[in-house]
Amino acid sequence: MKAKAVLATLVVACLAASAAIAAPPPGKGKPAATGQGCKPKVTVVLKGSLAATPGASATSLSVTVKSGNRHGRAYVTATQPTSVLVDEDTKVRRQGKKTVGDLLTGDRVLVQARVCKADLGQDATPQLTATRVVAHPAK
């Protein structure tokens, strides 16, 4: 009789352990640390000047980075100019104008981008896609 109780307890314990170890269903659980949909994301802020005039349909900007926030420090010491991608969701502002084609060589720019925090480890400089670009004419 005691053997049956011990056996039943063992079976229940095994089932509970397998349910606890099982992976969560797709779309549930912890988000990825890198790649698409990663968390946490941090904002990288770069300040500098445009190295080249982008065209009206440009997909990237060449920025000579002079300073940045804590997360953008690695871009200051990286090879210059730095390439920053732009897409249709990037907000561009320059004296009331709102397109990438309005930017000119030598403009002072502030670039904001979101990137996975894990990708920035050990002074890495992952490719950035700008969420906002604010430009002013050169002094």
N, C-alpha and C positions, 0 to 999 in steps of 0.2 A: 504494500500500500504506500509505504514511504517512497519507494522507488518511482511509482507513478507520479507522485507529487513533485519529486525532484526533476523528473523528466519533463513534466508540464512546465515547471518554472524555467527550465533550461530552454525550452522551445520558445516561450514568451520572451525571454531575454534576447535570444538570437533574432527574433523578428523585430524587436524594438531597436536593436543595434543596427540592423540593416536599413531600417527606415531613417535612422539618424545619420547614417553615412551616405545615403543616396544623394545624388546631385539634384539641385533644384531644377524645375522645368525651364525650358528656354524662355528668356525674357524676364526671369525672376532671379533673385539673388543679388550678389555684389556686382557692380558694374566693372568693366575692364579698367585697368590702370593706364593702359596705353591704347592707341588706335582710335577707331571710330566709337563715339559714345563713351569715352573714358571719363572718369571722375577721380580726383578733383581736377578741374581746369583752372588755370590762373591767367591773368591778363599780363601780357608782355607789352610794355610801353617803350617805344624807341623814338628818340629825337635826333634830327639831323637835317640833311639837305638832299634834294633830288640830284642824282648824278646824271640822269638823262631824261629828256622829255618823253613821256609815254604817249603813244598814239591814242586816238579816240576809242579804239577797240582793244586796248592793251590788257593783258592778263597778269602783268607783273610790273612792279616798280623797282628801280635801282636806287637804293638809299644809302648815302654815306652816313653811317651812324656815329654820332658824337657822344651821346649819353643815353641812358635808359634806366628803367626802374630796377629793382632788385632781381627780377626774373629776366631782364634783358641785358644784364651786364656782359654775358658771354658774347653778345652780338657786337659790343663796342670793340672788343679785342680781336674779333674774327676778321677775316679778309674782307676788305672794303672794295667796292660797294656791295651791300647785302641785297639780295633779291627777295622781295615780299610779294606774294601773290595777291591779286584782287579778283573779286567775283561780282556777280550782280547784287549780292547782299551787302557789299562794302559801301559804307556811307562816306562820300567824299565832299569836303567843304573847302572852298577857296574864294573868299570875297564874294559870297552870294552865289557862286557857281557850284554845280553839283556833279560834274562828271570827271572821269579820269583824264579825258582829253584836255581839260582846262588847266592841268598842272604843267608847270614850266621848269626847265633845268635851273637849278640853283634855289628853288623855293625852299624855305624852311618848312619842314614837315614834322608832324607828330603822328606816329602810327600806333594804333592799338590792335592787338591780336590776341586771340584765346588759344591756348595750347595746353596739353596734358602736363601736369606738374612732374610726373615721372619721366617724361621725355626730356626735361631740362637738367637732369642729373649730371654731375661731373662736367660742367661747362659745355654741355652739348648745345648745338644750335639747330634744332629741327626747322624744317620749312614752315614759314608762317603764312597764314592767310589773313589779311587785314580785315577787321570789322569796321574800323573807322580811320580815315586819313584826314587830318586838318592841316591845311597849307596856308602859308603867308608868303608874300613876295620877299625876295632876298633884300637884305639891308643895303 
